[in-house]
Amino acid sequence: MQLTEMELLNIGEQLRSESLAISKCMSFAQQSTDPKLQQMYARIAERHRGHYETLLRNMQNFAPQRQF
Amino acid sequence: MIEEKDRLTDTLITQKYIASGYNSAASESANTQLMENFLGILRDEQQIQHEIFNEMKNRGWYQPSAAKMNDITQNLNQWSQEFQRLQNNAFHRPGMQQPQPPGYRSGTPQYNYQPGFGQQQMGTTQPQAMYQPPQNPIT
């Protein structure tokens, strides 16, 4: 099965958002002075990283060769 | 100066944006497996969003005031009338079954409203007066 242009575009768009969310949560975890929130931001960053990997795997499945 | 509350708000807005992206992406997927993956992540994004929402609520940074009883009654009247109008007009076509009164049918949302709301408008034709936006929108 082929990947449509729309699907590729959407995966890319979500990867961009997830990437920004990871960076943001990581820096919020450092900036925050509340230990509970520090942990929360770190946890959320980790979940976004998981999403990023899932998206990337989906893209890889449609790539001509497994290069990654 | 960015404060603790601003960071939480920023994260909440980010979550809303990302979730909405997955919603579109899922519906635009021709590939079933890809759609399921989008939906799975969407669910997780919603959970993160709710987590942040709870954190803000617990800290008193998100305190929506309770809806006014009058506004609820007014809205309920308005939408009950709209439902009556739909029953009387939209579903009443030659050859179609006679519309049934609302509230008994399976699949009809069970609102806890007093029966009789909206009955006054039954049969009358006042298309202009049917939709009245609430005076005090609930925010």
N, CA and C atoms of all chains as a GROMACS GRO file, in nm:
protein
  621
    1MET      N    1   0.084  -0.120   0.000
    1MET     CA    2   0.000   0.000   0.000
    1MET      C    3   0.087   0.125   0.000
    2GLN      N    4   0.043   0.222  -0.079
    2GLN     CA    5   0.120   0.346  -0.090
    2GLN      C    6   0.073   0.451   0.008
    3LEU      N    7   0.164   0.539   0.038
    3LEU     CA    8   0.132   0.653   0.123
    3LEU      C    9   0.082   0.766   0.034
    4THR      N   10  -0.031   0.826   0.068
    4THR     CA   11  -0.079   0.938  -0.013
    4THR      C   12  -0.002   1.064   0.026
    5GLU      N   13  -0.007   1.162  -0.064
    5GLU     CA   14   0.061   1.291  -0.037
    5GLU      C   15   0.008   1.354   0.090
    6MET      N   16  -0.125   1.343   0.104
    6MET     CA   17  -0.189   1.402   0.221
    6MET      C   18  -0.140   1.338   0.350
    7GLU      N   19  -0.128   1.205   0.347
    7GLU     CA   20  -0.081   1.133   0.466
    7GLU      C   21   0.062   1.171   0.501
    8LEU      N   22   0.147   1.180   0.398
    8LEU     CA   23   0.286   1.219   0.421
    8LEU      C   24   0.293   1.360   0.481
    9LEU      N   25   0.210   1.448   0.424
    9LEU     CA   26   0.205   1.587   0.472
    9LEU      C   27   0.162   1.590   0.618
   10ASN      N   28   0.059   1.512   0.651
   10ASN     CA   29   0.007   1.511   0.788
   10ASN      C   30   0.107   1.453   0.888
   11ILE      N   31   0.175   1.346   0.847
   11ILE     CA   32   0.277   1.288   0.936
   11ILE      C   33   0.386   1.392   0.962
   12GLY      N   34   0.431   1.458   0.854
   12GLY     CA   35   0.535   1.560   0.868
   12GLY      C   36   0.492   1.674   0.959
   13GLU      N   37   0.368   1.716   0.941
   13GLU     CA   38   0.314   1.826   1.021
   13GLU      C   39   0.311   1.789   1.170
   14GLN      N   40   0.268   1.665   1.197
   14GLN     CA   41   0.261   1.620   1.337
   14GLN      C   42   0.400   1.598   1.396
   15LEU      N   43   0.495   1.553   1.313
   15LEU     CA   44   0.633   1.538   1.361
   15LEU      C   45   0.688   1.674   1.402
   16ARG      N   46   0.656   1.775   1.324
   16ARG     CA   47   0.701   1.911   1.354
   16ARG      C   48   0.644   1.958   1.488
   17SER      N   49   0.515   1.932   1.509
   17SER     CA   50   0.450   1.972   1.634
   17SER      C   51   0.507   1.897   1.753
   18GLU      N   52   0.526   1.765   1.735
   18GLU     CA   53   0.580   1.682   1.844
   18GLU      C   54   0.721   1.726   1.880
   19SER      N   55   0.800   1.755   1.778
   19SER     CA   56   0.937   1.798   1.801
   19SER      C   57   0.940   1.926   1.885
   20LEU      N   58   0.854   2.020   1.848
   20LEU     CA   59   0.846   2.145   1.924
   20LEU      C   60   0.798   2.121   2.066
   21ALA      N   61   0.701   2.030   2.080
   21ALA     CA   62   0.646   2.000   2.212
   21ALA      C   63   0.752   1.937   2.303
   22ILE      N   64   0.835   1.850   2.245
   22ILE     CA   65   0.942   1.787   2.323
   22ILE      C   66   1.038   1.895   2.375
   23SER      N   67   1.086   1.981   2.282
   23SER     CA   68   1.179   2.088   2.322
   23SER      C   69   1.118   2.176   2.429
   24LYS      N   70   0.992   2.210   2.408
   24LYS     CA   71   0.925   2.301   2.500
   24LYS      C   72   0.912   2.240   2.640
   25CYS      N   73   0.867   2.116   2.645
   25CYS     CA   74   0.849   2.050   2.776
   25CYS      C   75   0.982   2.032   2.848
   26MET      N   76   1.086   2.000   2.771
   26MET     CA   77   1.219   1.983   2.832
   26MET      C   78   1.264   2.114   2.895
   27SER      N   79   1.247   2.225   2.823
   27SER     CA   80   1.294   2.353   2.878
   27SER      C   81   1.203   2.399   2.992
   28PHE      N   82   1.074   2.366   2.985
   28PHE     CA   83   0.982   2.400   3.095
   28PHE      C   84   1.022   2.322   3.221
   29ALA      N   85   1.064   2.197   3.201
   29ALA     CA   86   1.104   2.114   3.316
   29ALA      C   87   1.223   2.178   3.388
   30GLN      N   88   1.308   2.244   3.311
   30GLN     CA   89   1.424   2.310   3.372
   30GLN      C   90   1.386   2.443   3.435
   31GLN      N   91   1.296   2.516   3.365
   31GLN     CA   92   1.260   2.650   3.413
   31GLN      C   93   1.175   2.645   3.540
   32SER      N   94   1.090   2.545   3.549
   32SER     CA   95   0.995   2.540   3.659
   32SER      C   96   1.066   2.524   3.794
   33THR      N   97   1.007   2.587   3.897
   33THR     CA   98   1.065   2.579   4.031
   33THR      C   99   0.988   2.480   4.118
   34ASP      N  100   0.877   2.430   4.064
   34ASP     CA  101   0.794   2.336   4.138
   34ASP      C  102   0.834   2.192   4.100
   35PRO      N  103   0.884   2.114   4.196
   35PRO     CA  104   0.930   1.978   4.165
   35PRO      C  105   0.822   1.892   4.099
   36LYS      N  106   0.697   1.909   4.143
   36LYS     CA  107   0.588   1.830   4.086
   36LYS      C  108   0.570   1.862   3.938
   37LEU      N  109   0.576   1.991   3.904
   37LEU     CA  110   0.561   2.032   3.765
   37LEU      C  111   0.684   1.994   3.683
   38GLN      N  112   0.802   2.002   3.746
   38GLN     CA  113   0.923   1.959   3.676
   38GLN      C  114   0.909   1.815   3.629
   39GLN      N  115   0.860   1.730   3.720
   39GLN     CA  116   0.840   1.589   3.686
   39GLN      C  117   0.735   1.573   3.577
   40MET      N  118   0.627   1.652   3.590
   40MET     CA  119   0.519   1.642   3.494
   40MET      C  120   0.568   1.678   3.353
   41TYR      N  121   0.642   1.786   3.342
   41TYR     CA  122   0.694   1.828   3.211
   41TYR      C  123   0.788   1.722   3.153
   42ALA      N  124   0.871   1.665   3.239
   42ALA     CA  125   0.963   1.561   3.193
   42ALA      C  126   0.885   1.440   3.142
   43ARG      N  127   0.778   1.404   3.217
   43ARG     CA  128   0.695   1.291   3.177
   43ARG      C  129   0.626   1.317   3.043
   44ILE      N  130   0.573   1.439   3.028
   44ILE     CA  131   0.503   1.472   2.905
   44ILE      C  132   0.600   1.473   2.787
   45ALA      N  133   0.720   1.527   2.809
   45ALA     CA  134   0.822   1.527   2.702
   45ALA      C  135   0.850   1.384   2.657
   46GLU      N  136   0.856   1.294   2.753
   46GLU     CA  137   0.883   1.154   2.723
   46GLU      C  138   0.770   1.094   2.638
   47ARG      N  139   0.646   1.129   2.671
   47ARG     CA  140   0.532   1.078   2.594
   47ARG      C  141   0.534   1.133   2.452
   48HIS      N  142   0.570   1.260   2.438
   48HIS     CA  143   0.578   1.319   2.304
   48HIS      C  144   0.689   1.251   2.222
   49ARG      N  145   0.795   1.213   2.292
   49ARG     CA  146   0.904   1.144   2.223
   49ARG      C  147   0.852   1.010   2.168
   50GLY      N  148   0.769   0.943   2.248
   50GLY     CA  149   0.708   0.818   2.202
   50GLY      C  150   0.622   0.839   2.078
   51HIS      N  151   0.546   0.949   2.078
   51HIS     CA  152   0.462   0.981   1.963
   51HIS      C  153   0.549   1.004   1.839
   52TYR      N  154   0.659   1.076   1.861
   52TYR     CA  155   0.751   1.106   1.750
   52TYR      C  156   0.802   0.976   1.688
   53GLU      N  157   0.839   0.883   1.774
   53GLU     CA  158   0.890   0.754   1.725
   53GLU      C  159   0.784   0.678   1.646
   54THR      N  160   0.661   0.680   1.698
   54THR     CA  161   0.552   0.611   1.629
   54THR      C  162   0.530   0.670   1.489
   55LEU      N  163   0.529   0.802   1.481
   55LEU     CA  164   0.511   0.868   1.352
   55LEU      C  165   0.624   0.833   1.256
   56LEU      N  166   0.745   0.837   1.311
   56LEU     CA  167   0.862   0.808   1.229
   56LEU      C  168   0.857   0.664   1.175
   57ARG      N  169   0.814   0.571   1.263
   57ARG     CA  170   0.802   0.431   1.221
   57ARG      C  171   0.702   0.417   1.107
   58ASN      N  172   0.591   0.491   1.118
   58ASN     CA  173   0.490   0.486   1.013
   58ASN      C  174   0.547   0.532   0.880
   59MET      N  175   0.629   0.638   0.886
   59MET     CA  176   0.689   0.690   0.764
   59MET      C  177   0.789   0.590   0.708
   60GLN      N  178   0.865   0.528   0.797
   60GLN     CA  179   0.965   0.430   0.755
   60GLN      C  180   0.902   0.312   0.681
   61ASN      N  181   0.783   0.272   0.727
   61ASN     CA  182   0.717   0.158   0.666
   61ASN      C  183   0.687   0.179   0.518
   62PHE      N  184   0.679   0.305   0.479
   62PHE     CA  185   0.646   0.336   0.340
   62PHE      C  186   0.768   0.378   0.260
   63ALA      N  187   0.883   0.388   0.326
   63ALA     CA  188   1.005   0.430   0.256
   63ALA      C  189   1.054   0.318   0.165
   64PRO      N  190   1.119   0.355   0.053
   64PRO     CA  191   1.165   0.253  -0.043
   64PRO      C  192   1.263   0.153   0.017
   65GLN      N  193   1.356   0.202   0.098
   65GLN     CA  194   1.448   0.109   0.165
   65GLN      C  195   1.453   0.144   0.312
   66ARG      N  196   1.480   0.039   0.389
   66ARG     CA  197   1.498   0.063   0.532
   66ARG      C  198   1.636   0.123   0.552
   67GLN      N  199   1.641   0.253   0.568
   67GLN     CA  200   1.771   0.319   0.584
   67GLN      C  201   1.794   0.361   0.728
   68PHE      N  202   1.693   0.340   0.810
   68PHE     CA  203   1.705   0.398   0.944
   68PHE      C  204   1.716   0.290   1.052
   69MET      N  205   0.803   3.848   3.196
   69MET     CA  206   0.851   3.735   3.276
   69MET      C  207   0.751   3.620   3.267
   70ILE      N  208   0.798   3.508   3.220
   70ILE     CA  209   0.713   3.390   3.210
   70ILE      C  210   0.698   3.326   3.348
   71GLU      N  211   0.576   3.305   3.388
   71GLU     CA  212   0.553   3.245   3.519
   71GLU      C  213   0.502   3.103   3.505
   72GLU      N  214   0.491   3.038   3.620
   72GLU     CA  215   0.448   2.897   3.624
   72GLU      C  216   0.316   2.878   3.550
   73LYS      N  217   0.223   2.972   3.576
   73LYS     CA  218   0.092   2.962   3.513
   73LYS      C  219   0.100   2.974   3.361
   74ASP      N  220   0.189   3.062   3.313
   74ASP     CA  221   0.205   3.081   3.169
   74ASP      C  222   0.256   2.954   3.102
   75ARG      N  223   0.346   2.887   3.170
   75ARG     CA  224   0.401   2.763   3.113
   75ARG      C  225   0.291   2.657   3.100
   76LEU      N  226   0.209   2.646   3.205
   76LEU     CA  227   0.100   2.548   3.198
   76LEU      C  228   0.001   2.585   3.088
   77THR      N  229  -0.031   2.714   3.079
   77THR     CA  230  -0.124   2.760   2.974
   77THR      C  231  -0.068   2.731   2.836
   78ASP      N  232   0.059   2.760   2.819
   78ASP     CA  233   0.126   2.734   2.692
   78ASP      C  234   0.119   2.586   2.656
   79THR      N  235   0.146   2.501   2.756
   79THR     CA  236   0.142   2.357   2.732
   79THR      C  237   0.001   2.312   2.696
   80LEU      N  238  -0.098   2.369   2.763
   80LEU     CA  239  -0.238   2.334   2.735
   80LEU      C  240  -0.275   2.371   2.592
   81ILE      N  241  -0.235   2.491   2.551
   81ILE     CA  242  -0.266   2.538   2.415
   81ILE      C  243  -0.195   2.452   2.311
   82THR      N  244  -0.071   2.417   2.340
   82THR     CA  245   0.005   2.328   2.251
   82THR      C  246  -0.068   2.195   2.235
   83GLN      N  247  -0.115   2.140   2.348
   83GLN     CA  248  -0.186   2.011   2.343
   83GLN      C  249  -0.312   2.020   2.257
   84LYS      N  250  -0.385   2.130   2.275
   84LYS     CA  251  -0.506   2.150   2.195
   84LYS      C  252  -0.474   2.149   2.046
   85TYR      N  253  -0.368   2.220   2.011
   85TYR     CA  254  -0.329   2.232   1.872
   85TYR      C  255  -0.288   2.096   1.814
   86ILE      N  256  -0.204   2.025   1.890
   86ILE     CA  257  -0.155   1.895   1.843
   86ILE      C  258  -0.271   1.796   1.828
   87ALA      N  259  -0.360   1.793   1.929
   87ALA     CA  260  -0.473   1.701   1.925
   87ALA      C  261  -0.559   1.727   1.802
   88SER      N  262  -0.582   1.854   1.773
   88SER     CA  263  -0.663   1.889   1.657
   88SER      C  264  -0.596   1.843   1.527
   89GLY      N  265  -0.463   1.850   1.525
   89GLY     CA  266  -0.388   1.801   1.409
   89GLY      C  267  -0.407   1.652   1.387
   90TYR      N  268  -0.404   1.574   1.496
   90TYR     CA  269  -0.423   1.429   1.485
   90TYR      C  270  -0.566   1.396   1.443
   91ASN      N  271  -0.660   1.477   1.490
   91ASN     CA  272  -0.799   1.457   1.453
   91ASN      C  273  -0.816   1.466   1.301
   92SER      N  274  -0.757   1.572   1.242
   92SER     CA  275  -0.764   1.589   1.096
   92SER      C  276  -0.687   1.478   1.026
   93ALA      N  277  -0.566   1.451   1.076
   93ALA     CA  278  -0.480   1.352   1.012
   93ALA      C  279  -0.550   1.216   1.006
   94ALA      N  280  -0.617   1.178   1.116
   94ALA     CA  281  -0.685   1.049   1.120
   94ALA      C  282  -0.796   1.042   1.015
   95SER      N  283  -0.874   1.149   1.007
   95SER     CA  284  -0.987   1.145   0.914
   95SER      C  285  -0.942   1.153   0.769
   96GLU      N  286  -0.819   1.199   0.746
   96GLU     CA  287  -0.770   1.212   0.609
   96GLU      C  288  -0.681   1.095   0.567
   97SER      N  289  -0.680   0.990   0.649
   97SER     CA  290  -0.594   0.875   0.619
   97SER      C  291  -0.667   0.773   0.533
   98ALA      N  292  -0.606   0.738   0.422
   98ALA     CA  293  -0.661   0.631   0.340
   98ALA      C  294  -0.619   0.496   0.396
   99ASN      N  295  -0.504   0.496   0.464
   99ASN     CA  296  -0.449   0.373   0.521
   99ASN      C  297  -0.506   0.349   0.661
  100THR      N  298  -0.568   0.232   0.678
  100THR     CA  299  -0.636   0.204   0.806
  100THR      C  300  -0.538   0.198   0.923
  101GLN      N  301  -0.425   0.130   0.900
  101GLN     CA  302  -0.327   0.116   1.007
  101GLN      C  303  -0.276   0.253   1.052
  102LEU      N  304  -0.250   0.340   0.955
  102LEU     CA  305  -0.203   0.476   0.985
  102LEU      C  306  -0.309   0.552   1.063
  103MET      N  307  -0.435   0.536   1.022
  103MET     CA  308  -0.544   0.604   1.091
  103MET      C  309  -0.552   0.559   1.237
  104GLU      N  310  -0.540   0.427   1.258
  104GLU     CA  311  -0.543   0.374   1.395
  104GLU      C  312  -0.429   0.431   1.478
  105ASN      N  313  -0.312   0.445   1.416
  105ASN     CA  314  -0.198   0.503   1.488
  105ASN      C  315  -0.224   0.648   1.525
  106PHE      N  316  -0.278   0.724   1.431
  106PHE     CA  317  -0.313   0.864   1.458
  106PHE      C  318  -0.413   0.871   1.574
  107LEU      N  319  -0.514   0.785   1.569
  107LEU     CA  320  -0.617   0.787   1.673
  107LEU      C  321  -0.561   0.749   1.810
  108GLY      N  322  -0.468   0.652   1.810
  108GLY     CA  323  -0.405   0.611   1.934
  108GLY      C  324  -0.327   0.725   1.998
  109ILE      N  325  -0.252   0.797   1.915
  109ILE     CA  326  -0.175   0.910   1.968
  109ILE      C  327  -0.271   1.021   2.012
  110LEU      N  328  -0.376   1.041   1.933
  110LEU     CA  329  -0.475   1.145   1.968
  110LEU      C  330  -0.529   1.122   2.109
  111ARG      N  331  -0.560   0.997   2.139
  111ARG     CA  332  -0.612   0.962   2.272
  111ARG      C  333  -0.511   1.000   2.382
  112ASP      N  334  -0.384   0.972   2.356
  112ASP     CA  335  -0.280   1.004   2.453
  112ASP      C  336  -0.265   1.155   2.469
  113GLU      N  337  -0.275   1.228   2.357
  113GLU     CA  338  -0.266   1.374   2.363
  113GLU      C  339  -0.380   1.431   2.447
  114GLN      N  340  -0.498   1.373   2.431
  114GLN     CA  341  -0.613   1.419   2.508
  114GLN      C  342  -0.592   1.395   2.657
  115GLN      N  343  -0.530   1.280   2.688
  115GLN     CA  344  -0.503   1.250   2.829
  115GLN      C  345  -0.402   1.348   2.888
  116ILE      N  346  -0.299   1.382   2.811
  116ILE     CA  347  -0.200   1.480   2.857
  116ILE      C  348  -0.270   1.614   2.881
  117GLN      N  349  -0.354   1.651   2.785
  117GLN     CA  350  -0.427   1.777   2.795
  117GLN      C  351  -0.511   1.781   2.923
  118HIS      N  352  -0.575   1.670   2.952
  118HIS     CA  353  -0.659   1.664   3.071
  118HIS      C  354  -0.576   1.670   3.199
  119GLU      N  355  -0.459   1.610   3.194
  119GLU     CA  356  -0.367   1.614   3.308
  119GLU      C  357  -0.329   1.759   3.340
  120ILE      N  358  -0.296   1.835   3.235
  120ILE     CA  359  -0.258   1.975   3.254
  120ILE      C  360  -0.378   2.056   3.303
  121PHE      N  361  -0.493   2.027   3.244
  121PHE     CA  362  -0.616   2.094   3.286
  121PHE      C  363  -0.640   2.073   3.435
  122ASN      N  364  -0.625   1.948   3.482
  122ASN     CA  365  -0.643   1.917   3.625
  122ASN      C  366  -0.543   1.993   3.711
  123GLU      N  367  -0.418   1.995   3.665
  123GLU     CA  368  -0.312   2.066   3.740
  123GLU      C  369  -0.349   2.213   3.757
  124MET      N  370  -0.399   2.274   3.651
  124MET     CA  371  -0.436   2.416   3.657
  124MET      C  372  -0.558   2.436   3.747
  125LYS      N  373  -0.652   2.343   3.737
  125LYS     CA  374  -0.774   2.352   3.817
  125LYS      C  375  -0.739   2.340   3.966
  126ASN      N  376  -0.652   2.243   3.998
  126ASN     CA  377  -0.614   2.222   4.139
  126ASN      C  378  -0.541   2.342   4.198
  127ARG      N  379  -0.474   2.418   4.112
  127ARG     CA  380  -0.401   2.535   4.161
  127ARG      C  381  -0.486   2.661   4.155
  128GLY      N  382  -0.611   2.644   4.115
  128GLY     CA  383  -0.701   2.759   4.110
  128GLY      C  384  -0.674   2.852   3.994
  129TRP      N  385  -0.605   2.800   3.892
  129TRP     CA  386  -0.572   2.884   3.777
  129TRP      C  387  -0.671   2.865   3.664
  130TYR      N  388  -0.763   2.779   3.686
  130TYR     CA  389  -0.868   2.759   3.586
  130TYR      C  390  -0.997   2.739   3.661
  131GLN      N  391  -1.070   2.846   3.679
  131GLN     CA  392  -1.192   2.837   3.758
  131GLN      C  393  -1.312   2.888   3.680
  132PRO      N  394  -1.367   2.802   3.597
  132PRO     CA  395  -1.486   2.846   3.526
  132PRO      C  396  -1.602   2.859   3.625
  133SER      N  397  -1.675   2.971   3.617
  133SER     CA  398  -1.788   2.988   3.708
  133SER      C  399  -1.905   2.902   3.661
  134ALA      N  400  -1.989   2.867   3.756
  134ALA     CA  401  -2.101   2.778   3.726
  134ALA      C  402  -2.200   2.847   3.633
  135ALA      N  403  -2.256   2.769   3.542
  135ALA     CA  404  -2.357   2.823   3.451
  135ALA      C  405  -2.481   2.866   3.530
  136LYS      N  406  -2.537   2.979   3.491
  136LYS     CA  407  -2.657   3.027   3.560
  136LYS      C  408  -2.777   2.939   3.526
  137MET      N  409  -2.858   2.910   3.629
  137MET     CA  410  -2.974   2.824   3.610
  137MET      C  411  -3.067   2.879   3.502
  138ASN      N  412  -3.085   3.012   3.502
  138ASN     CA  413  -3.171   3.075   3.402
  138ASN      C  414  -3.119   3.049   3.261
  139ASP      N  415  -2.988   3.059   3.246
  139ASP     CA  416  -2.928   3.038   3.114
  139ASP      C  417  -2.949   2.894   3.068
  140ILE      N  418  -2.936   2.801   3.162
  140ILE     CA  419  -2.956   2.659   3.127
  140ILE      C  420  -3.100   2.639   3.080
  141THR      N  421  -3.196   2.693   3.159
  141THR     CA  422  -3.337   2.678   3.123
  141THR      C  423  -3.364   2.740   2.987
  142GLN      N  424  -3.308   2.860   2.966
  142GLN     CA  425  -3.330   2.931   2.840
  142GLN      C  426  -3.276   2.851   2.721
  143ASN      N  427  -3.154   2.799   2.738
  143ASN     CA  428  -3.094   2.718   2.632
  143ASN      C  429  -3.174   2.592   2.605
  144LEU      N  430  -3.217   2.530   2.714
  144LEU     CA  431  -3.294   2.406   2.702
  144LEU      C  432  -3.424   2.430   2.628
  145ASN      N  433  -3.492   2.542   2.661
  145ASN     CA  434  -3.614   2.581   2.591
  145ASN      C  435  -3.588   2.597   2.443
  146GLN      N  436  -3.483   2.672   2.414
  146GLN     CA  437  -3.451   2.704   2.276
  146GLN      C  438  -3.424   2.579   2.194
  147TRP      N  439  -3.345   2.487   2.250
  147TRP     CA  440  -3.306   2.369   2.173
  147TRP      C  441  -3.416   2.264   2.172
  148SER      N  442  -3.500   2.266   2.274
  148SER     CA  443  -3.617   2.177   2.270
  148SER      C  444  -3.711   2.221   2.160
  149GLN      N  445  -3.727   2.355   2.147
  149GLN     CA  446  -3.812   2.408   2.041
  149GLN      C  447  -3.755   2.373   1.904
  150GLU      N  448  -3.623   2.383   1.894
  150GLU     CA  449  -3.556   2.351   1.768
  150GLU      C  450  -3.580   2.204   1.732
  151PHE      N  451  -3.576   2.119   1.835
  151PHE     CA  452  -3.599   1.977   1.813
  151PHE      C  453  -3.741   1.953   1.766
  152GLN      N  454  -3.837   2.023   1.828
  152GLN     CA  455  -3.976   2.014   1.786
  152GLN      C  456  -3.991   2.057   1.640
  153ARG      N  457  -3.922   2.168   1.606
  153ARG     CA  458  -3.931   2.219   1.471
  153ARG      C  459  -3.878   2.114   1.372
  154LEU      N  460  -3.767   2.050   1.408
  154LEU     CA  461  -3.712   1.946   1.321
  154LEU      C  462  -3.809   1.831   1.307
  155GLN      N  463  -3.867   1.792   1.420
  155GLN     CA  464  -3.963   1.680   1.418
  155GLN      C  465  -4.081   1.714   1.328
  156ASN      N  466  -4.130   1.840   1.340
  156ASN     CA  467  -4.250   1.879   1.267
  156ASN      C  468  -4.224   1.904   1.120
  157ASN      N  469  -4.108   1.960   1.088
  157ASN     CA  470  -4.081   2.001   0.951
  157ASN      C  471  -3.986   1.907   0.879
  158ALA      N  472  -3.865   1.898   0.928
  158ALA     CA  473  -3.760   1.829   0.854
  158ALA      C  474  -3.794   1.683   0.831
  159PHE      N  475  -3.852   1.618   0.931
  159PHE     CA  476  -3.880   1.475   0.918
  159PHE      C  477  -4.021   1.449   0.865
  160HIS      N  478  -4.098   1.557   0.849
  160HIS     CA  479  -4.236   1.539   0.804
  160HIS      C  480  -4.244   1.564   0.654
  161ARG      N  481  -4.224   1.457   0.579
  161ARG     CA  482  -4.232   1.467   0.434
  161ARG      C  483  -4.337   1.367   0.388
  162PRO      N  484  -4.400   1.396   0.272
  162PRO     CA  485  -4.499   1.301   0.222
  162PRO      C  486  -4.436   1.163   0.206
  163GLY      N  487  -4.506   1.064   0.254
  163GLY     CA  488  -4.456   0.928   0.243
  163GLY      C  489  -4.371   0.886   0.360
  164MET      N  490  -4.335   0.982   0.445
  164MET     CA  491  -4.254   0.946   0.561
  164MET      C  492  -4.344   0.918   0.679
  165GLN      N  493  -4.287   0.844   0.773
  165GLN     CA  494  -4.363   0.812   0.893
  165GLN      C  495  -4.393   0.939   0.971
  166GLN      N  496  -4.507   0.937   1.035
  166GLN     CA  497  -4.544   1.050   1.121
  166GLN      C  498  -4.440   1.064   1.233
  167PRO      N  499  -4.389   1.185   1.255
  167PRO     CA  500  -4.287   1.199   1.359
  167PRO      C  501  -4.341   1.164   1.497
  168GLN      N  502  -4.255   1.104   1.577
  168GLN     CA  503  -4.292   1.067   1.712
  168GLN      C  504  -4.246   1.174   1.810
  169PRO      N  505  -4.314   1.184   1.922
  169PRO     CA  506  -4.269   1.282   2.021
  169PRO      C  507  -4.129   1.247   2.070
  170PRO      N  508  -4.048   1.349   2.103
  170PRO     CA  509  -3.912   1.322   2.146
  170PRO      C  510  -3.909   1.258   2.285
  171GLY      N  511  -3.799   1.193   2.315
  171GLY     CA  512  -3.779   1.149   2.453
  171GLY      C  513  -3.794   1.001   2.473
  172TYR      N  514  -3.867   0.934   2.386
  172TYR     CA  515  -3.890   0.792   2.412
  172TYR      C  516  -3.803   0.704   2.325
  173ARG      N  517  -3.759   0.761   2.213
  173ARG     CA  518  -3.691   0.682   2.112
  173ARG      C  519  -3.552   0.641   2.160
  174SER      N  520  -3.514   0.519   2.135
  174SER     CA  521  -3.378   0.480   2.170
  174SER      C  522  -3.284   0.553   2.076
  175GLY      N  523  -3.174   0.600   2.131
  175GLY     CA  524  -3.082   0.677   2.050
  175GLY      C  525  -3.104   0.826   2.068
  176THR      N  526  -3.219   0.863   2.120
  176THR     CA  527  -3.241   1.004   2.151
  176THR      C  528  -3.168   1.038   2.280
  177PRO      N  529  -3.086   1.144   2.279
  177PRO     CA  530  -3.016   1.179   2.401
  177PRO      C  531  -3.114   1.205   2.514
  178GLN      N  532  -3.087   1.147   2.630
  178GLN     CA  533  -3.179   1.162   2.742
  178GLN      C  534  -3.140   1.283   2.827
  179TYR      N  535  -3.195   1.396   2.794
  179TYR     CA  536  -3.170   1.514   2.875
  179TYR      C  537  -3.266   1.516   2.991
  180ASN      N  538  -3.218   1.569   3.099
  180ASN     CA  539  -3.301   1.574   3.218
  180ASN      C  540  -3.382   1.702   3.217
  181TYR      N  541  -3.474   1.710   3.124
  181TYR     CA  542  -3.553   1.832   3.118
  181TYR      C  543  -3.698   1.802   3.147
  182GLN      N  544  -3.767   1.906   3.191
  182GLN     CA  545  -3.907   1.888   3.224
  182GLN      C  546  -3.985   1.869   3.095
  183PRO      N  547  -4.063   1.764   3.087
  183PRO     CA  548  -4.146   1.748   2.969
  183PRO      C  549  -4.241   1.866   2.957
  184GLY      N  550  -4.261   1.912   2.837
  184GLY     CA  551  -4.348   2.028   2.820
  184GLY      C  552  -4.271   2.146   2.766
  185PHE      N  553  -4.141   2.148   2.791
  185PHE     CA  554  -4.058   2.255   2.734
  185PHE      C  555  -4.067   2.250   2.584
  186GLY      N  556  -4.092   2.362   2.525
  186GLY     CA  557  -4.094   2.367   2.380
  186GLY      C  558  -4.227   2.326   2.321
  187GLN      N  559  -4.316   2.276   2.403
  187GLN     CA  560  -4.445   2.232   2.352
  187GLN      C  561  -4.530   2.348   2.303
  188GLN      N  562  -4.507   2.464   2.364
  188GLN     CA  563  -4.588   2.581   2.329
  188GLN      C  564  -4.577   2.614   2.180
  189GLN      N  565  -4.457   2.587   2.125
  189GLN     CA  566  -4.430   2.626   1.987
  189GLN      C  567  -4.481   2.523   1.888
  190MET      N  568  -4.526   2.410   1.939
  190MET     CA  569  -4.563   2.302   1.849
  190MET      C  570  -4.673   2.344   1.754
  191GLY      N  571  -4.649   2.322   1.626
  191GLY     CA  572  -4.753   2.349   1.528
  191GLY      C  573  -4.752   2.492   1.478
  192THR      N  574  -4.702   2.584   1.555
  192THR     CA  575  -4.698   2.722   1.511
  192THR      C  576  -4.578   2.740   1.419
  193THR      N  577  -4.588   2.836   1.330
  193THR     CA  578  -4.477   2.861   1.239
  193THR      C  579  -4.417   2.998   1.269
  194GLN      N  580  -4.307   2.996   1.337
  194GLN     CA  581  -4.235   3.120   1.366
  194GLN      C  582  -4.088   3.101   1.337
  195PRO      N  583  -4.056   3.085   1.208
  195PRO     CA  584  -3.916   3.054   1.177
  195PRO      C  585  -3.819   3.163   1.224
  196GLN      N  586  -3.865   3.287   1.227
  196GLN     CA  587  -3.774   3.397   1.267
  196GLN      C  588  -3.736   3.384   1.414
  197ALA      N  589  -3.835   3.345   1.494
  197ALA     CA  590  -3.814   3.349   1.638
  197ALA      C  591  -3.750   3.222   1.691
  198MET      N  592  -3.728   3.126   1.600
  198MET     CA  593  -3.680   2.996   1.647
  198MET      C  594  -3.541   3.004   1.707
  199TYR      N  595  -3.452   3.073   1.640
  199TYR     CA  596  -3.316   3.078   1.692
  199TYR      C  597  -3.288   3.212   1.756
  200GLN      N  598  -3.268   3.209   1.886
  200GLN     CA  599  -3.229   3.330   1.958
  200GLN      C  600  -3.100   3.302   2.033
  201PRO      N  601  -2.990   3.365   1.993
  201PRO     CA  602  -2.867   3.341   2.066
  201PRO      C  603  -2.881   3.385   2.211
  202PRO      N  604  -2.821   3.311   2.304
  202PRO     CA  605  -2.833   3.350   2.444
  202PRO      C  606  -2.777   3.490   2.470
  203GLN      N  607  -2.843   3.562   2.558
  203GLN     CA  608  -2.800   3.698   2.588
  203GLN      C  609  -2.662   3.699   2.654
  204ASN      N  610  -2.644   3.605   2.747
  204ASN     CA  611  -2.516   3.597   2.816
  204ASN      C  612  -2.449   3.465   2.782
  205PRO      N  613  -2.366   3.469   2.677
  205PRO     CA  614  -2.301   3.343   2.637
  205PRO      C  615  -2.221   3.286   2.754
  206ILE      N  616  -2.234   3.156   2.772
  206ILE     CA  617  -2.159   3.090   2.878
  206ILE      C  618  -2.017   3.069   2.830
  207THR      N  619  -1.924   3.125   2.903
  207THR     CA  620  -1.786   3.111   2.857
  207THR      C  621  -1.711   3.011   2.944
   0.00000   0.00000   0.00000
